[in-house]
Amino acid sequence: MNRWNYILMRLLQAFFTFFIIMFLVFMLIRLLPGDPASAILGDRATEADVARINAKLGLDKPLPEQFAIFVGNFFHGELGDSISFKIPVMRLIWQRVPVTIFLATYAAVLAVLIAVPLAFVAALRRGSAVDNAIRAVFQVGLSLPTFFVGLVLLTVLGAQLGLFPIGGYGTTFGQHLYYLFLPALTLGFNLAAVLMRNLRAAIIEVLTAEYVDFARAKGLRNRVVLSKHVLRNALISTVTLLGLNVGALLGGAVITETVFAIPGVGRLMVEAIYGRDYAVIQALTLTFAIMVFAAFLITDLVYAQLDPRVEMA
């Protein structure tokens, strides 16, 4: 199967999965306590006012009809208006999505930059004090929740030392990198620990392979052997692991953006849940699903590029 047919098949699979997610999101949101009418009108709302708002929002119709309207509006790009922000949901999401994508990408890049060199050092010095120290530090990172790491970095590096801002996003690319460094480090530290442990084990296994011994027997420099033979093959499982953790990365963005007051879709999700903003919650959940699907597809393509023996099927 060639690459384009493979992509087409994955997109078809994603479409059916996405439809199931739409149904689950639609039903689960309606199981939340409270309702949008009460959130709009407040505690003093009368039954007549609640009925009027529900009729305006279409919430008085049977659930199957509401779901059919929801699906039809989605494929027409009409996701309704936000109850809390009083603007179209699509415009609101397009304002926030770039921030979260930038943060998640930044966190993934930091995780890779931290994990790859330390995994090499730990693997090449297996069993040494350096190896044990690296693994111990990352074991601590795996044990700490994301919000706690964020609060520690925020307090020490932001509030006490003043090295980084404690919130915001900035306006230029350079400011984005500066303002989001602590949030990205918070989000990427746990991922770096996972990648480092996996890559270290993979490097140790690849170092004992026959093709590595053959490459060294040919007189290739150690740097060439490590980069072209060891790293390329060791990265196969790590790339897959990175792709599988995209969902956790986006989920962690909800907490991280809230702690650091970042105007992304993660923080918007929290605000929408508190405000019973059905339209925003539905749209954001589907947005997260689309981003995860895209990340999985890219991961599969990179995996096949790293290992040509893998046939796309």
N, C-alpha and C positions, 0 to 999 in steps of 0.2 A: 504494500500500500504506500503510495507516494505521500509527500508531506501535505499537499493541499487536500487530498481525500481524508487524511487523518484529521486535519483541522476541521473539515466539514463534519465528520462523524462526532468529534468532540463537541462541536457547537450544537449539534442535534441532541446529544446526550444532555448538554447543559440546559437546553430549552425545556426538556421534560422535567429535569430536576428543578429548574427555576419555577415551573408551573406549580409543582408540589409545594415549594417554599412559599409561593404567593398564597396558596390556600391555607397553609399552616399559620403564616403571619396574620392573615385576615381573621382567622378564628381565634388565635391566641390573644390578639389585642383586645378582642371583645370580651375576653374573660377577665380582663383587668378590672379591679374594683373602681367604682366611679364611672362617670360618663362625661363626654365633652360639654354637654349642655350645662352641667353643674359647674364645670371648670370655667365656663364663659360667664355665667350669670352670678356665681358666688353662692354663699350659704343661704341667702334670702330668696332664692329662686322659687317661684310658684310652679305648680304642676302645669299650668297653662303656658307659662314661659318655656318650661322644659320641653313640652310637646311642640311648641312653635319652632324651637331651635332644632330639635330632632327631625322635624319635617323639612326644614330648610337644608339640613345636611344629608337628608336621605336616610337617616338612621331609623325611621319608622317603617321602612319597607322590610319584607321578609329577607332573611340572611342570604338565600340563594340569589335573589334579585340584586341585593347589595354587592355580592361577590361578582356577578356578571357585569354590573356597572363598573366595578373596580378594575376588572381585567380589561374591559373595553377602553376605559379611560387611560389605563396604563399604556396600551399599545398605540394610543393616539397622542401620547405625551401630555395627557391632562391628568395630573395627580391632585387637583383641587388646590384650595388655599389653606394656608396655615391659620389655625385658630388663634395661636398666640402672637404670631408676627404679622398677621394681616396681609401677607403677600403670597403669590403663587409658590407652591412647594418646590417646583422645578427651579425657579430662580433662587430660592433659598439654598437648595442643595448645591447648585452650581457655584454659589458664593463660598460654600464651606468645604466642598470635596477637595479642591486643590490643596488646601491646608493639610488635611489628613493624609492625602497621598504623599505630599512632600515629607511629612513627619514620619510616615511608615517607611518610605524609601530611605530617608536619612538614617533611621534606626537600623534598617537592614544593612546598609553600607557600613555603619559603625560596627555592627556585630561581626561582619565579615572581616573588617580591618583588624578587629581585636582577636578574633578566633583563629584566623589562618596562621599568622606568625607564631602565636603562642602554642598552637597545636603542633607546629613544626618543631619548636624548641622542646616541648614536652616529649614528643615522640623520639626525637634524635637523642635526648638525654633521659631515656626511659629509666625509671627507678631512682634517679638522682634527687638531690634536695630541691633542685629547680623544678623538676617534674612534679614532685609532691607539693611544692608551694603553689604552683599554678593550679593544680587540681583542687587544692584546699580552698583557694580564693574563689574559684568558680563554683565549688560546692556550696559555699556560703551564699553566693549569688542565686543559686537554684533554690535555696531554702527560704529566701526572703521574698515576700509579696511585692508586686510592682509598686503599689501605692506607698509602701514603706521606703523603698529605695528612692522614690521620687521625693518624698518628704525630707529624707536625709540630705540628698543632693541640694534640694531647694534651701534647706536651712543653713547648711555649711557653706556651699559654694556660692549661693545666691544671696541670702540674707546676711550672714556673718562676714564672709570674705568679700562679697560684692563683685566677684569675678564675672558673673553672668546675671542677666535680668531674671526676675522671679515670675514673669508672666509676659504675655503679648506675643506678637508674631513678626512685627517689623513690616517694612514696605519694600525694600530692595532685596535682591538675592543674597547679598552679603549679610544683611540684617536677619534674613530668615535663618541662615546658617548659625548666626550668633545667638539669636533668641531661642532657637529650637535645639541648641546643643544639649542642654540638660534634659529636656523632655525626650529627645532621641536616645540619649545615653541611658536614661531610665528604662525606656521601652526596649532598647537593644541589648541591655546587659544580660538579662535572663536568656535571650536567644543566643547571645555569644557563648554563654556557658554550655548550652545544648550543642551548638555547632562545634565548639572546641573539643568536647568529649568524643563526639562522633568522628570528627576529622582525625583526632589523635589516634584512635583505635584503627581507623582506616589506613593511616600512614604506616603504622606499625605492621599491619598485615601486608601492605603492598611492598614494604622494604624487604620482605622475605620471599617475594615472588621471583621466579626464575628469569623473567624478562628483565628485571632490574639487575640481577647478577650478570646477565648477558650484556646489558648495556655498559656496565662497568668494565667487563672483560674486554670490550671493544676499545677501551681507553677513553671513553667520554668523560668530560669533566663532571665532578660531583654536582655542580650547580645545574648542569644540563640534565643530568639524571633525575635530580629532585624536581625540577620544574616541568620537564616534558614527559617523564615516565611515572614518577611517584605522585606528584600533585594532581595531574590530569585524571589518573585513575582513582585516587583517593577522594577527589571532589564529587564523584558520581553520586555516592550515597548522601553526601552533605548537601548537594544541590536539591535532591529530593526532600531531605529533611527541612531545608529552608522553605521550600514551596509549601510543605504541609503545615508549617508554622505561620503562614501568612494570616490565617484566620485568627490565631492567638494574638498576632501582632496588631491586627485591626481591633480585636476585642480589648487589648490592653490600651489602645489609643483612647477608648472611652474614659478610662480612669485617669490616664496621663493628661489628657486635655482638660479634664476637670480640675486636677491638682494644680496645673500650671496656667489655668485660665487661657487656653488656646482656642481661638474661634474656629474649630473644626467640626466635622460631623459627629464625632464622639461626644463632645460637650453638648451639641445640639440634640443628640439622642436623649441625654439625661434631662434636658429642659423640656423636651417634647413629652417624655413619660410623665414628668411631674404635672405638666399642663394638660394631660389626656388629649394630646394633639394627634388624633388617629392618622390623619393624612400624612403628617411628617414622620411618624413612627413607621408606618408601612413603607413609605418611600425610602427612608434611610436603611431599613432592614434589607430591602431589595437592592439598594446601592451597595451595601456591604457584600451581598451575595454575588453581584456582578464582579466586584473587584477580586473576590476570592476565586471565582471561575477563571478570570483573566490570568491571575497569578498561577493557577494550576496548569493552564494551557502553556504559558511561557516556560514553566518548570519542565513540562514534558518535552518541549522543543529543545531546551538547553541540555536536558539529559540525553536525548538522542544525538545531539551534536558532540557531546563529550564522549559518548560510547557508540561509535558507528555500528557496532555489532547488534545493537538493539534495533529491531525492526518495528516500525510503527504499525501496530495492528490493534 
